Amino acid sequence: MKKKLKIAMFTPYEHTAPPPKNVIRAPQELWAKLADKLVEKGHKVTLFAPKGSETKAKSPKNNLDPLSKDKEYQKTLKEDVTMSNVKLQRTIYNEIAFAKFAEEFNNFDILHSVFIAELIPITALCVKTKALFTFHDPLNNYKKQSINHFQKNNINYNYISNSQMKISGEKNGNIVYNGIDCDKKNFSEKEKGYLFFAGRMRKIKGPDTAARLAKKLNLPLLMAGETYLDEKKYIEEEVLPNLTEKIKFIGMASREKMKKLYKNAKITLMPINAPEPFGLVMIESMACGTPVVAFDNGSPREIIKHGETGFVVKDEKEMEDAIKKIYSMPQDEYVKMRLACRRHVEENFSIEKMADEYEKLYYKILNK
């Protein structure tokens, strides 16, 4: 039997892990669930996350409050149209939190952190323990430079899809897919007939395409997500004009409300305009039984079983055809698709599967 590990996990300090009920932040949500599962597997886990985080893992002493509680940061969020100062404050706060515990990380077998590019040099210089960084966001040139420059140190990387790894240029990297809690109460064979869009209200996510298609097909659409000051013009000019009594933007929704929205939807749309690193929306939707129709941009071909749990399409016309096809399915055929969605997530994208795969990766890194 392999020895149980002492694992340090680090997550961004903007929000607690898991985040507050009215906030959706994938890294904090994933790290909280992963920490719980690793503890259940017998490992000694310390989760370096802000005060107020609630998991089965141990919390560090002398911890910091979440940045989101800082009044200056709250003010910046309301005023910073370009988001540049918001990003700067996040970066500095994460660096402060990480540096505060850098020496402590050496007391662990392995450090597993959400990828924050600015933390890589600190880790290379100050941490002797082997470290694993998981990418969650799209890879820009700055992140690629970190990968290339620090790959020969004690630093290892994990990609959350083959598509994401391909963009990095690495050919034989580590890949562990994200996972979610497959609570059976969130699944339903029945639905309420509407299209659903979930995600940040940004042009790269394509909410304007979802609204335009729903309007053209005269179908109800609910859109839930966070808006940003730097995309205010886009929302006002390309999304809001398409809203009707049938097509509604409901803003941010709590995690519990999101599950109900997924469960009751006929189809979830993902008309993404940039390579998607993973796309939790897809597995959250399918876990509730709702098939997904997504543009073939990044990871969807790895997440959706084309024709069985939804469709991966190349453009707006093909998305329209896929929507029509699903709405015209006989009820028994459609229910079969919903059952396939649920089974696909249980078998491939559960939090248990994610924890098992990360555990294997930890041992692989330590045995190098």
C-alpha positions, 0 to 999 in steps of 0.5 A, spaced: 500 500 500 502 506 498 503 511 503 498 517 505 501 523 503 501 530 506 498 535 501 498 542 501 493 545 496 493 553 494 487 556 491 486 564 489 485 568 495 479 572 492 474 568 495 473 562 500 473 555 498 468 554 496 466 561 494 459 564 497 453 562 495 452 568 490 459 567 487 461 562 482 468 561 482 470 554 479 477 554 482 475 555 489 469 550 488 473 545 485 479 545 490 474 545 496 471 538 493 478 535 491 480 537 498 474 533 501 475 527 497 483 527 498 481 527 506 476 521 505 482 517 502 486 518 508 491 523 506 493 529 510 491 535 507 492 543 508 488 547 504 491 554 503 485 558 502 482 565 505 479 565 512 472 562 512 473 556 508 470 550 510 472 543 508 474 537 511 482 539 510 486 543 515 486 550 515 493 554 516 494 558 522 495 566 521 491 566 515 488 572 511 481 574 509 478 573 502 480 579 498 473 580 496 472 583 503 476 589 502 473 595 501 478 598 496 477 592 492 470 592 492 470 600 490 475 598 484 470 592 482 465 598 481 469 603 478 475 599 473 472 599 466 478 595 464 479 590 469 486 592 469 487 594 477 482 589 479 487 584 476 493 587 479 490 587 486 488 580 485 495 578 483 498 582 489 494 579 494 495 572 491 503 573 491 502 576 499 498 569 501 503 565 497 509 568 500 506 568 507 506 560 507 512 559 502 517 556 507 511 552 510 510 548 504 516 545 505 513 541 510 509 537 505 510 531 500 507 535 495 504 542 493 498 542 489 496 549 486 491 553 482 496 556 476 497 563 477 503 565 473 506 570 478 507 564 483 511 560 479 518 564 480 516 564 487 515 556 488 522 555 484 526 559 488 523 558 495 519 551 495 523 545 495 517 540 495 515 538 488 509 542 486 503 541 481 500 547 478 493 546 474 491 550 469 484 553 469 484 559 464 486 559 457 493 559 456 496 566 454 503 567 452 505 569 459 503 563 461 507 559 456 513 562 458 512 560 465 511 553 462 517 553 458 522 557 463 520 553 469 519 546 467 526 543 469 525 545 476 521 542 481 515 544 478 510 540 474 503 542 470 497 539 469 492 541 463 484 540 464 484 537 457 488 535 451 486 541 447 489 546 452 495 542 452 496 542 445 495 550 445 501 550 450 506 546 445 507 540 450 506 533 447 506 529 453 503 533 459 499 531 465 491 531 464 486 530 469 479 532 467 475 536 472 470 533 476 463 535 479 459 532 485 454 527 481 448 528 486 442 524 484 437 529 486 439 534 481 437 529 475 431 529 472 428 525 466 423 531 465 424 538 463 420 545 461 422 546 454 427 552 454 434 553 452 439 555 457 445 559 457 450 559 463 457 563 463 460 569 463 456 574 459 462 576 455 463 576 447 468 570 447 462 566 451 457 567 445 451 570 449 449 574 443 449 568 439 444 564 444 439 570 444 439 571 436 438 563 435 432 563 440 429 569 437 430 566 430 427 559 432 421 563 437 424 558 443 424 560 450 431 562 453 434 563 460 441 566 460 444 566 467 451 569 468 456 575 471 456 581 467 463 586 467 464 593 466 469 592 460 464 588 456 458 593 458 458 596 450 457 589 448 452 587 452 448 593 451 449 593 443 449 585 442 445 582 447 440 586 450 436 588 444 435 580 443 431 580 449 423 579 449 418 576 454 421 569 452 428 571 452 430 573 459 437 575 462 436 573 469 443 575 472 447 571 477 444 565 480 446 561 486 449 554 485 443 551 488 439 555 483 443 554 477 442 546 478 435 547 478 436 551 471 440 546 468 435 540 470 429 544 467 432 546 461 431 542 454 438 544 451 444 548 454 448 552 449 455 553 448 456 558 442 464 559 445 468 564 440 475 562 443 478 555 445 475 552 451 480 549 456 475 545 459 468 548 460 464 546 467 458 548 464 458 542 459 458 537 465 454 541 470 448 541 465 449 533 463 449 531 470 442 534 470 440 530 464 440 536 459 444 535 453 449 540 450 450 543 443 457 547 443 461 550 438 467 546 436 472 550 439 477 547 444 475 542 449 467 540 447 469 534 443 473 531 449 467 532 453 460 531 449 459 525 446 457 527 439 450 525 438 449 521 444 449 527 450 449 533 445 452 535 439 459 539 437 458 544 431 462 548 427 458 554 426 451 558 428 447 554 422 449 547 425 447 549 432 440 551 429 440 545 426 442 541 432 437 545 436 431 543 431 433 536 431 433 535 439 426 539 439 423 534 434 426 528 437 420 523 440 420 523 447 423 516 449 429 518 444 430 525 448 429 521 455 434 516 452 439 522 451 438 525 458 440 518 461 446 518 457 448 525 459 447 523 466 451 516 465 457 520 461 458 524 467 458 519 472 463 515 469 468 520 466 467 527 470 465 525 477 469 528 483 471 521 485 474 520 478 478 527 479 480 525 486 483 518 483 486 521 477 490 527 481 492 521 487 495 517 481 499 524 478 501 525 485 505 519 486 507 519 479 511 526 480 513 523 487 516 517 484 520 521 478 
